[in-house]
Amino acid sequence: MSVYDRLASLGIALPPVSVPAAAYVPFVQSGNLIFLSGHIARQDGKPWVGQAGLTMTTDEAKLAARAVAVDLMGTLAAACLVVNKDLNHVKRIVKVLSLVNSTPTYTEQHLVTNGCSELLGEVFGSTVGAHARSAFGVAQLPMGACVEIELIAEIG
């Protein structure tokens, strides 16, 4: 089954690339690697604001991380098009780095980040979608967002 068939079966439509909010580009390709800039969680087109352990539960923040994964895949699809490829040419999701806006005593950042990791596995499959990962708790994120995630992928 193609990546696009999996997305369709999950009812996911990929969004267009978001316009950067500062002095950076959405992605950079170096060799066969595509580096995606951090994407913040959005809900109804606006930053998904919250802090895990204070104004959000782990399950709510996990949904936000899943929403970020959808945005990341939209940007990854656009990056693939630049080199005349599509998401079916992704050889591996190499690395995910997740920042979770959380209180100093909150310790479930890894569970929040599963929202992104699990969706990548569903869409790309257990081999291509399996990735190295880091999940950090931070005091604040741009625009008060609850989660920000960046991604590195290999294309073939």
N, C-alpha and C positions, 0 to 999 in steps of 0.2 A: 504494500500500500504506500502511495506517495505521501510526502509530508502534507501536501495540500489536501489530499483525501482525509488524512487524520484530522487536520484543522477543521474541515467541513463537518466531519462526524462529531466533533466536539462543539460545533456551533460557533466557531471562532472565525471572525473576519479580521484580518490584519489591518491595523491603522496605517496611515501614511507616516513618514518620518516627521517627528516633531521638530519645530524650528528651535535651534539652540537659544537658551535664555541668557547666555553670556558669551565670552570670547573662546569658543571651541567649535569643533565640527562633530557631527553625530557619530562618525565612524572614520577609521583609518585602516587601509589595507597595507600590509607589509608582507611580501611574499605570499604564502598561502594562508596567512592569518588575517582575520578581520577583528579589530579591536573596537568594541562599541562603547561609547561614552556612557556615563551613568545616566540612567533613566529613573525619574522619580515616579512614585505611585500617583495615578490620577483617577479621579472618580467624577463622572459627568463632565469631563474635559477640564476639570480644575484640580490643583494639587490635593491629594488625599492627605489631609492634615490629621495628625494624631501622634501620641506617644505611647508605645507599648508599656504596659505596667501602670499607666496612669489613666489615659483616656481611651485606650484600646485593649482588647483582649488579644491573646496570641492568635486565636482563630480569625479575628478581624484583620490583624496585621498579615496573616498568612494569605488571606484573600487579596490584600493589597499587593503582596509579592507576586501572586499569580497574575494580577493585572499588569504588573511591570513586565513579566515574562512575555505577555502578548505584545506589548509595545516594543520590547527588545526584538522579537521575531519580525515585527514590521520593519524595523530599521535594518535588521540582518537581511531581509528580503531585498530591500532597496540597495544595500551594499553589494549583494550578489549580482543584481542587475547591471551594476556599473561594469562588471567584468563578463557580461553576457552569460550569467548563470542564474540559477534559482535555488530555493531552499533544499531541493533534492540533491544539490551538489555539496551540501555541508557534510564533511567527512567526520567531524567531531565537534561537539561543544567542549572546548578545552577547559575553560575556567569561568566561574561565576564569583563575583565579589559583591557581597550584600552588606549594606549599612542600614541598621534599624534604629530609628529614633526611639530611644527607650530610657527609662529611669535608671539611676545608678545601681539599683538592686535587681533589675530585671535580668534574667539569665536564659531566656528561651529564644534568642536570636536565631539559633540553628533551626528551630521549629518553624519560625516565621519564614525563613529562607526556603524551607521545603515547598512552600507555595510556588515558587519559581522553579526549583529543581524538579519537582514532580511533574509539572506541566511540560518542561523540556523533554523529560523522559517519555512522556505519553506521545508527544508530537514527533520526536526524532527517533524513538526506539531506545531500547535498553543499552545498546552499545554506543551509538552515535550521541545519544543524549546524556550519557554518563559523563560526569565532569569533576574536576578538582574544584574546591570551593572554600571560601572564607566567609564568615558571617561575624560582623562586629556590631556592638552596641555603641551608639554615638549620642551626644548630648542634644544635637539638633541637626537638621538637614535643610537645604534650601527651601524656602517658602513654607517651612513647617511640615514638609512631607513626612510621612511615617516610615517610608522605605525608599532607598535608592539602590539600584543594582546596575553593575556593569558586566560585560560579557566578552569573552574571547572565543572565536570560532575558527576552525580550519575548513577551507573549502578545497575541492579537488577539481 
